[in-house]
Amino acid sequence: MKAELIQELQLLQNCRANKFADDMADRILSSVDAVNEKLSSTLSLRGSMLMMLEKRLNFATLRKLRARFFKP
């Protein structure tokens, strides 16, 4: 009887330990996912801003060159 109680207690402790480990893993993974999402959105926004800036710069440069060399 005593061995069965000890075994039952060990099973209960293992169950609680596994639940705690699962909860911690879920918290860590959700935090990592949130950081990854924030980082990727920030990089995407920065990349699109740089592309827009480059596009504007190219058009402005072309206009200046056109005005300078192709005067009517």
Residue pairs with C-beta under 8 A, 6 or more apart in sequence:
none
